[in-house]
Amino acid sequence: MNQPAGVSPRKTLLVISQTFVPDPASVGQHMSDVAAEMVRRGWDVRVFTAARGYEDPTVRYPRREVWHGMKIRRLPLASFGKKNLLLRVLGAAAFMVQCLLAELYTHKVDAIFFSTSPPMVGIVVSLLRIFRRVPIAYWAMDLNPDQLIQLGKIKSTSLTAGVLETANRIILRQSALIVTLDRFMARRLLRRSDLRHKMVVMPPWPHQDAMAAADDLAAANPFRVRHGLEGKFVIMYSGNHSPSNPLRTLLDAAVTFKNDPQLCFLFVGGGSGKQEVEGTIRQHGLANMLSLPYQPLADLRYSLRAADVHVVALGDHMVGIIHPCKIYGAMAVARPILYLGPRPSHISDLLDRHGIGWQVTHGDVPGLIKVIDTIRHTPAAELRRMGKVAQDVLARNLSQHALCTRLCDALEQAFTQPGRRSGSAFLRHQLAGPGIDPAPPQPRKTP
């Protein structure tokens, strides 16, 4: 295999992420895609991750493993689940301390790649950069303390917010490359510091390999058969249930359709918001609402195709703070989108530009009821057409191969050819890249 110019097969990349395959959490899946591609390019990739499941800490993974050529080391007592904030903080702290100690005893490291799992792991990585004198790259999947402030967990004037903000500035200053997910998130980071010379703007990708299928499985989908969904119109929310992705408006609207046996509201995933979903089912005796846990990556091709329409939610004040990537999974399986949230956002950009779904603001229950009724009575051929448009947009501009290749190119350049990027011109190129438009599109009216 020919190695790319400037990359020695002996160079070692350390990937640090609290969650990693086979754990189903999205951050870990994306980090594993990057790690596998860097192995393919000739890098010696080592991974530090947690030995227990991120969502379910009773799940245990092998402490050491070689997977797709990368050497994975899973650290004990590094994940205690997500039942409450204290357990998450304890797990994150234990993971970061172990990463620091383990890395100091690692013989050779030439570069480090990390994300926001856990959120402040960048402080540990920044210390390692100073000790090791190696370049580090930061993939900003979400922003804190921004998220905690908007959720009311802390005040913007609090000591905690100040400490987290100082930590953020250190991480951004120390990083040789910063990857951010959309133009809104990029603008938030640029308010903190002039990062134009080292920032890349690109969305995460769907796991198309896991979703690949020879044809559409709607008629004989084993997931639909297993859960009694055959012959029903399925509106699905699949992903993390959290206050940052509020579902209250959808739940209230769904109650209106409780006596419609042909309509099913399906919630797949985990998170603190699952209690709200399951509480609504119990309170109203909803026979046409189903709550399921995260599905294995190998089953995504079936679970995502079980929907006729996919719901994507984004909190009113979360634009540029988080980036729900479930929209790309829905597009990959050729399904239209029902978006609950504000505009403009990266989701409304795609819907407005390509006409692949509907948007409703949070709290507008009557409006959502009307839209659900409109969707149900939209001819199947039109829904298929919208889904095919979404799938084509993804294939052209937002595919796993294209985006993962682009990210790894940026990593190699940051690690082996520092100083090559052309400042603000480079950032403008990324903002204007495929699927990301720096100028807001004209909104499309919602029926």
C-alpha positions in Angstrom: 0.0 0.0 0.0 1.4 3.4 -1.0 1.7 5.9 1.9 0.6 9.5 1.4 3.4 11.9 1.0 4.9 13.2 4.2 3.4 10.4 6.4 5.7 7.8 7.9 4.2 4.4 8.8 6.0 4.7 12.1 4.1 7.8 13.2 1.8 7.2 16.2 -1.6 8.8 16.7 -3.3 8.6 20.1 -7.1 8.9 20.0 -8.8 9.8 23.3 -12.5 9.3 23.6 -14.6 8.1 26.6 -16.9 6.2 24.2 -15.7 4.1 21.3 -16.9 1.1 19.3 -18.7 -1.1 19.9 -20.5 1.3 22.2 -23.5 2.8 20.2 -22.9 6.5 21.3 -22.5 8.6 18.2 -19.2 10.4 19.2 -17.4 7.0 19.6 -18.7 5.7 16.3 -17.4 8.8 14.5 -14.1 8.7 16.3 -13.7 5.0 15.3 -14.3 5.9 11.6 -11.5 8.5 11.8 -9.2 6.1 13.6 -9.8 3.3 11.0 -9.0 5.7 8.1 -5.8 6.9 9.8 -4.8 3.2 10.2 -5.4 2.7 6.5 -3.2 5.7 5.7 -0.3 4.1 7.6 -0.6 5.6 11.1 0.0 3.5 14.2 -3.3 4.3 16.0 -3.8 3.8 19.7 -7.0 4.4 21.5 -7.8 5.3 25.1 -11.4 4.7 26.0 -13.7 3.5 28.8 -14.1 -0.2 29.6 -17.9 0.1 30.3 -20.8 1.3 28.2 -21.4 5.1 28.1 -25.2 4.7 28.3 -25.3 1.4 30.2 -22.3 0.9 32.5 -23.2 -2.7 33.1 -22.0 -3.4 29.6 -18.3 -4.4 29.7 -15.8 -4.4 26.8 -12.4 -6.1 26.5 -9.7 -4.2 28.4 -7.3 -4.5 25.4 -8.2 -5.2 21.8 -6.8 -4.8 18.3 -9.7 -3.7 16.0 -9.2 -2.8 12.3 -5.5 -2.4 13.0 -5.8 0.0 15.9 -4.7 -0.8 19.4 -7.5 -0.1 21.9 -6.9 0.2 25.6 -10.1 0.4 27.7 -9.7 2.0 31.2 -11.6 0.7 34.2 -13.9 2.8 36.4 -14.2 5.4 33.6 -17.9 5.4 33.0 -20.7 5.2 35.6 -23.6 5.8 33.2 -25.8 8.9 32.6 -28.4 8.6 35.4 -27.4 11.8 37.0 -24.9 14.6 36.5 -22.7 13.5 39.5 -22.1 10.1 38.1 -21.3 11.6 34.7 -18.8 14.0 36.3 -17.2 11.2 38.4 -16.8 9.0 35.3 -15.4 11.8 33.3 -12.9 12.8 36.0 -11.7 9.2 36.5 -11.3 8.7 32.8 -9.3 11.9 32.4 -6.9 11.1 35.3 -6.3 7.6 33.9 -5.7 9.0 30.4 -3.1 11.4 31.7 -1.2 8.7 33.6 -1.5 6.1 30.9 -0.2 8.5 28.2 2.8 9.6 30.3 3.9 5.9 30.3 3.2 5.4 26.6 6.5 5.1 24.8 5.9 7.0 21.6 3.2 9.5 20.6 3.5 11.8 17.6 0.0 13.4 17.7 -3.3 13.3 19.7 -6.9 13.5 18.4 -9.8 14.1 20.8 -13.4 15.3 20.9 -15.9 16.3 23.6 -16.3 12.9 25.2 -15.9 13.8 28.0 -16.4 17.5 27.6 -13.2 18.8 29.3 -10.9 16.0 28.2 -9.1 18.7 26.2 -7.5 20.1 29.3 -5.7 16.7 29.9 -4.8 16.7 26.2 -3.5 20.2 26.4 -1.2 19.2 29.3 0.0 16.3 27.3 0.8 18.6 24.3 3.0 20.7 26.6 4.7 17.6 28.1 5.1 15.7 24.8 5.5 18.7 22.5 3.3 17.1 19.9 0.4 18.6 17.9 -3.2 18.0 19.0 -6.5 18.2 17.1 -9.9 19.0 18.6 -13.2 17.8 17.2 -15.9 20.1 18.8 -19.0 18.0 18.8 -20.8 20.3 21.2 -20.0 23.4 23.2 -19.8 23.9 27.0 -20.3 25.9 29.2 -22.7 27.1 26.5 -25.0 24.1 26.8 -25.1 24.0 30.6 -25.9 27.8 30.7 -28.7 27.5 28.2 -30.2 24.5 30.0 -30.1 26.4 33.3 -27.7 24.1 34.9 -25.3 26.9 35.7 -25.3 30.7 35.5 -23.2 32.5 33.0 -21.7 34.6 35.8 -20.9 31.5 38.0 -17.4 30.4 39.0 -18.1 27.1 37.2 -18.9 28.9 34.0 -15.7 31.0 34.3 -13.5 27.9 34.9 -15.0 26.1 31.9 -14.6 29.1 29.7 -11.0 29.5 30.7 -10.5 25.8 30.0 -12.1 26.2 26.6 -9.7 29.0 25.6 -6.7 27.0 26.7 -7.9 24.0 24.6 -8.5 26.2 21.5 -5.2 27.9 21.9 -3.2 24.7 22.2 -5.0 22.9 19.3 -3.3 22.7 15.9 -6.6 21.9 14.3 -10.2 22.6 15.4 -13.0 20.8 13.6 -16.4 22.3 14.1 -19.8 21.0 12.8 -21.6 23.9 11.2 -21.4 27.7 10.5 -23.3 28.5 13.7 -20.9 26.6 15.9 -17.9 28.1 14.0 -19.2 31.6 14.8 -19.5 30.9 18.5 -15.9 29.7 18.6 -14.7 32.6 16.6 -16.1 34.9 19.2 -13.7 33.4 21.7 -10.6 33.7 19.6 -9.3 34.2 16.1 -9.1 30.6 15.0 -9.5 31.2 11.3 -6.0 29.9 10.5 -6.8 26.4 12.0 -10.5 25.8 11.8 -12.3 23.4 9.6 -16.1 23.5 9.3 -17.8 20.2 8.3 -20.7 18.1 9.6 -20.5 14.6 10.9 -21.5 11.8 8.6 -24.0 9.0 8.6 -22.7 5.5 9.0 -23.6 4.5 5.5 -21.7 1.2 5.6 -23.9 0.0 8.4 -27.1 1.3 6.7 -26.3 -0.1 3.2 -28.9 -2.4 1.8 -29.5 -3.8 -1.7 -33.0 -2.3 -1.8 -35.6 -0.6 0.4 -36.7 -3.0 3.0 -40.1 -1.4 3.9 -42.2 -4.4 2.9 -40.2 -7.1 4.6 -38.2 -5.2 7.2 -37.5 -7.6 10.1 -37.5 -4.6 12.5 -41.0 -3.7 11.5 -42.1 -7.3 11.7 -40.6 -7.8 15.2 -42.3 -4.7 16.6 -45.7 -5.1 15.0 -45.3 -2.1 12.6 -46.4 -3.7 9.4 -49.1 -1.7 7.7 -48.6 1.3 10.0 -47.4 4.8 9.3 -44.4 5.3 11.5 -43.1 8.6 12.8 -39.7 7.9 14.4 -37.3 9.8 16.7 -34.0 7.9 16.9 -31.1 9.1 19.0 -30.3 10.8 22.2 -33.3 11.9 24.3 -32.1 15.0 26.2 -33.3 18.5 27.2 -31.2 19.9 24.4 -33.4 18.0 21.9 -36.9 18.6 23.5 -39.7 16.3 22.5 -42.6 17.7 24.6 -44.3 19.3 21.6 -44.2 16.0 19.7 -45.5 14.0 22.8 -48.4 16.4 23.3 -49.3 16.2 19.6 -49.1 12.4 19.6 -51.7 12.2 22.4 -54.2 13.6 19.9 -53.8 10.6 17.7 -54.0 8.0 20.5 -57.1 6.3 19.0 -55.5 6.0 15.5 -54.2 2.4 15.3 -52.7 3.0 11.8 -50.3 5.7 13.2 -47.3 4.8 15.3 -44.9 7.1 17.2 -41.6 5.3 17.7 -38.9 6.5 20.0 -35.5 4.7 19.8 -32.4 5.6 21.8 -31.5 6.6 25.4 -30.9 9.6 27.6 -32.6 11.4 30.4 -35.6 12.3 28.1 -36.6 8.6 27.9 -38.4 9.0 31.2 -40.6 11.8 29.7 -41.5 9.6 26.7 -42.3 6.5 28.8 -44.2 8.6 31.3 -46.4 9.9 28.5 -47.1 6.4 27.3 -48.2 5.3 30.8 -50.2 8.4 31.6 -52.3 8.3 28.5 -52.3 4.6 27.8 -50.8 5.1 24.4 -51.0 1.8 22.5 -49.6 3.5 19.3 -46.4 4.9 21.0 -43.4 2.7 21.5 -40.1 3.3 23.3 -37.1 1.2 22.5 -33.4 1.4 23.5 -30.5 2.2 21.2 -30.2 -0.4 18.5 -26.9 -2.2 17.6 -25.0 -0.5 14.8 -25.5 -3.6 12.7 -29.3 -3.2 12.9 -29.4 0.5 11.9 -30.2 -0.4 8.3 -33.4 -2.0 9.6 -34.4 0.3 12.4 -34.0 3.6 10.5 -35.8 2.2 7.4 -38.7 1.2 9.7 -39.8 4.9 9.7 -41.9 6.6 7.1 -40.8 10.0 8.4 -37.9 10.9 10.8 -38.2 13.5 13.6 -35.2 15.7 14.3 -35.3 18.0 17.3 -33.1 21.0 18.3 -33.7 23.2 21.3 -34.6 26.8 20.7 -31.3 28.1 22.2 -29.1 25.2 21.0 -28.2 26.4 17.5 -24.4 26.4 17.3 -24.1 24.6 20.6 -25.1 21.1 19.6 -25.5 19.5 16.1 -28.0 16.7 16.0 -26.6 14.4 13.3 -29.6 12.1 13.2 -30.8 14.1 10.1 -28.0 12.5 8.1 -29.0 9.0 9.1 -32.6 9.7 7.9 -31.2 11.1 4.7 -29.0 8.1 4.2 -32.1 5.8 4.2 -34.1 8.1 2.0 -36.7 9.4 4.4 -38.2 12.9 4.7 -37.7 15.0 7.9 -40.0 16.4 10.4 -38.0 19.1 12.2 -38.9 20.5 15.6 -36.9 23.6 16.3 -35.8 27.1 15.3 -34.6 28.5 12.1 -32.0 29.3 10.9 -30.1 26.1 11.9 -28.1 23.5 10.0 -31.3 21.5 9.8 -33.5 24.2 8.4 -30.7 25.0 5.9 -31.0 21.6 4.4 -34.8 21.5 4.5 -35.2 25.0 3.0 -32.6 24.4 0.3 -33.7 21.0 -0.8 -37.4 20.7 0.1 -37.0 17.4 2.1 -39.3 18.0 5.0 -41.3 20.1 7.4 -40.5 22.5 10.2 -42.5 23.3 13.3 -41.5 25.5 16.3 -41.4 24.2 19.8 -44.7 24.8 21.7 -46.8 24.9 18.5 -48.8 21.8 19.2 -51.8 22.7 17.0 -49.3 23.4 14.1 -47.6 20.1 14.6 -50.9 18.2 14.7 -51.8 19.9 11.4 -48.4 19.0 9.9 -48.6 15.4 11.0 -52.0 15.1 9.4 -50.6 16.7 6.2 -47.7 14.2 6.2 -50.0 11.2 6.7 -52.1 12.3 3.7 -49.1 13.1 1.4 -49.1 10.5 -1.4 -46.5 7.7 -0.8 -44.9 8.6 -4.1 -44.2 12.1 -3.0 -42.7 11.0 0.3 -40.5 8.6 -1.6 -39.5 11.5 -3.9 -38.5 13.7 -1.0 -36.6 10.9 0.6 -34.7 10.2 -2.7 -33.8 13.9 -3.0 -32.4 13.8 0.6 -30.4 10.6 -0.2 -29.0 12.1 -3.4 -27.9 15.3 -1.5 -26.1 13.2 1.0 -24.4 11.0 -1.6 -23.2 14.1 -3.5 -22.0 16.3 -0.6 -22.3 14.7 2.8 -21.2 11.0 2.4 -19.2 9.1 5.0 -16.4 8.6 2.5 -16.1 12.3 1.4 -16.3 13.8 4.9 -14.1 11.3 6.7 -11.5 11.6 3.9 -11.7 15.4 4.2 -11.3 15.3 8.0 -8.3 12.9 7.8 -6.7 15.1 5.2 -6.9 18.0 7.6 -5.5 16.0 10.4 -2.5 14.8 8.4 -1.8 18.4 7.3 -2.1 19.7 10.8 0.1 16.9 12.2 2.8 16.8 9.5 2.7 20.1 7.6 1.8 22.8 10.1 1.4 26.3 8.7 0.3 25.3 5.3 -3.3 26.6 5.5 -4.1 30.0 4.2 -5.8 31.7 7.2 -9.3 33.2 6.7 -9.4 32.2 3.0 -9.1 28.5 4.2 -12.0 29.1 6.6 -14.2 30.7 4.0 -13.6 27.7 1.8 -14.8 25.4 4.5 -17.9 27.5 5.3 -18.8 27.4 1.6 -18.1 23.7 1.3 -20.5 21.0 0.2 -23.7 21.0 2.2 -22.8 24.1 4.3 -23.8 27.5 3.0 -22.5 30.6 4.8 -25.5 32.6 3.6 -28.9 31.6 5.0 -31.3 30.2 2.3 -34.7 31.6 1.8 -37.2 29.7 4.0 -39.7 27.4 2.4 -43.3 27.8 3.7 -44.5 24.9 5.8 -48.0 23.6 5.0 
